[in-house]
């Protein structure tokens, strides 16, 4: 009887895994089947390197949106990753149990806040503040700060779990060699948790580059190549959402092709970070 139960559960788990893989394959099939013909019709170089997006004139160049996505994602990572990892280190190795009872629910609450609420916060608080400080309200800088805040829960949670998973013998061995508490944490424990921190970074990048509603509210949505970090910008995701509601024919196919570029872009980021984690690009 136990053998039958084990066999049933084995095939049930296999079925779940196959369904997950099938979902990914169907998404890929839909995107590439509908997006690649549009890229071929427009021209790959004109589509990827074109600097003008004018659907009314059948001009579809997504270079400004690609740069916009790169800029705001890079800014979010520069802000969110160091702050998130250091917060995770503090929660895992420095804060007291009483403080953790406050910090952990706060991080969980941040993860549960809808994107539109973050967007309202950015629109009401960050945009006026950045406008006063730099003269540019809806801009790359504002979007990067907002996305940096939004990816904090993911990075903190995953990084903390990775740090706590490191065997305590690493820390104790470092102390036995005469290192201080801080040095033991940052030079013995943290390097051992590198794999988990890379995973947190990948998830953070995925959240930042895939965010839409909050970005639309604070980015300015200008389909032009930004001149500085205080310039308005339009991302790939924002471009799709803003125009898909009324797009038709080649315009609609070009937006699906934009999704293909975004999909490939995320895959490349994951591959690069995976190679970095394994040391093959070092």
N, C-alpha and C positions, 0 to 999 in steps of 0.2 A: 504493500500500500504506500509506503514511504517513497519507494522507487517511482511509482506512478505519479505521486505528487511532485517529486523533483523533476520528472520529465515534463509534466504540464507547465510548471513554473519556468523551466528552461525555455520551452518553445514560446511561452507568453512573453518573456523578456526579449527573445529573439524577434518576435512579431513587433513589439514596441520599438526596438532598434531599427527594424526595417521600415516602419512607418515614418520614423524621424528622418531617415535617409531619403525615403521617397518624397517627403515634403520638400526637402532641400532640392532634390532633382527636379521636381515639378516647378519650383520657383525659378530655377536656372533655365529650364526649358521655356517657360513663359517669357522670361525677360529676353533671352537671346533670340527666340523665334520672332518676337515682335520688335526688338530693338536693332538687331543687326541689319535687317533690310533698310531701315531708315538711315543708318550710318553709311551703308553702301550707296544709297541714293544721294545723300547730301555730300558724301566724300569724307573719308576718315580724317584727313588733315584739316579740311574746312570745319568739320564738326568739333574736333578736339582742340584745334589751335585758333579757331576763329574768335575774334574779339567782339563781334557784334551779334546780339540776339534780337532779331526783328521778325517774329513769326508772320506778321502781316505781309512782309516782303519775301517770305520763304528764305530768310537768312537765319541759320541756326549755328551759332558759334558758342561753345560752352567754356572757353578758356577763362572768362571772368568768374564763372561759378566754380570751376575747378580750383582756381587760385583762392577764391573766397573760402571754400571748404578747407583748403590746406592752411590758410592763415588762422582762421578761428579755431581749428582743431589743434594746431601747434601752440597757439596762445593758451588754450584751455589746458593742454598737457603741461606747459611750463608753469601754470598756476596751480593746477589741481594735483599733479603727481607728487611734487615735493611736500606740499601741505598735507596731502592725504597720507603719505607714507610716514611722515613725522608724527602725525596724529595717531596713526596705528601703533607706532613704536611707543608713544607715550601711554596709550591705553594698555598695551600688552606688558610693558616693562617698567613704567615709571609711576603711573597714577595709582591711588589707593582704591580699595574696593568701594568705599563710599563714593568717590568721584566717578568710578566706573558705572555705578548705578544711575548716574545722571547722564554721562557721556554716551553710553550705548543706546539708551532709548532716544536720545537726541539725534544720533546718527540714523537710527531706524526711522525716525520721523521724517528726516530729510529725504530718505529713499522713497517714502510713501507720498510725498507732496507731488501733485500733478504738475506736468510741464507748464500748463497754462498759468498756474500760480507763480511759478518761477518767472514766467514771461511778464506778468503784471508787476512783480517785484522789480524786475529789470527796467520796465518802462517807467515806473513811478519813482524809483529810488536811484538806480544806477545811471539811467540816461541823463536826468538833470544834473547829477553829481559830476559825471564825466564831461558834460557840456560846460559846467562852471570851471572845471580844472583844465580842460584841453581845448574847448571850443567846438568839439565834435561830439554830439550826443549819441545818436544811433550810428555805431561804428564797429570796426573790428575789435577795438579795445574793449568796448562794452560787452560785446558778444563773447569774447574770450573770458572775461571775468565771470559772466553769468554761467557759461558752460563749465568753467573751472569749479564753480560752486556746485553745479549739478552733478558732476562726476565724483565729488568727494565721498558720498556714501559707499559707492561701489569700490573705490580704491581703498578706503579705510577698512571696510569689512573684510575684503579678500586679503589684504596685506596683514591685517591683525591675525587672521586665521593662519596664514603662512608663518608668521613670527612665532605664534604659540605652538605650532607643530614642530618647531626645531627642538631636538632633544636638549634637555636641561644640562646634559653633560658638557655641551659646547660652552655654555656660559660658566659653569663651575670650573671647567678646565682652564678657561681664560683667567678667572679669578685666582686659581691656584698658581698661575704663572706670574702673578703680580699685577695684572691689569686692573684698572678701576672699573666701577660698575658701568659708567658711560662707555668706556673703551671696549669692554666686553660685549656690550649690546651692539655697538655700531661696527665692530671689527670681527666679531665671532658669530653672533646670532644673525645679524642682518644679512651678511653674505650667504649664510646657509639658507635663508628664506628667499633668495634671489628668484627662484623659479616662480613662487607664488606672487611675488611683487611684479614680475613680468606679466603674469596672467591678469593681475589687477590693472596694469597699464593697458593691456589689450582690450579689456572690457571697458575701461574708461574711454579709450579712443573710439570704440564702437558706439558708446553712448553719445560722445561729443559729435561725431561726424553724422550720426543718424538723427540727431535732435532736429525738430522742425518748428513746432509752434512757438517755443520760447525764442528761437532764433528769428523768426519772422517779425516778432514784436520789437526787437531791439537792434536788428542788423541794418536797417535802412532799405534793404531789398533793391539795390541799384545794380543792374546788370552791366556794370562797367568794371574795368580793371582798377582796383583801389590804388591810390597814390601813397597813402600812409595808413598807420593804424587808427587814425581818427576819421578815415573815410568810410562811407557806407559800403555795404557789400551784400551780395546775394550768394547763398550756398546752393549746392546741387539739390538738396532736399527741399529747400524753400522754393526753388524754381519749379519743381514738379508740383508742389501743393498749390502754389499761386495760380498756375495756369491750366492744370488738368481739368478743372471744372468746366471750362468752355472750349478746350482744345478739340480739334477734329482733323482727320486725314493725316497729312505729313506732320503737322504740328503735334498731334497726339503721339505719333510714332517717335518723334524726336524727344519727347518727354520720357517715353519708355526707354529710349536709347540713353538718356541721361541717367536713368536708374541702372542701366547696364554698366555704365562707367563708374557709378557709385559702388555697385556691387564688386566690380573688379578691383576698385581702389581699396576697399576694405579687405579683400582677399590678399592683395599685395602687402598691406600693412601687417596682417597676421603672419604671412610667410616671412617677412623681413624680421619681425620681432622674434619669431620662432628660431630663425637662424642665429640671431644675436644671442638668444638664450642658450643655444647649444655651442656658442663660441665659434661658429663657422665664418662669421663676418668680422671677427675680432682681428 
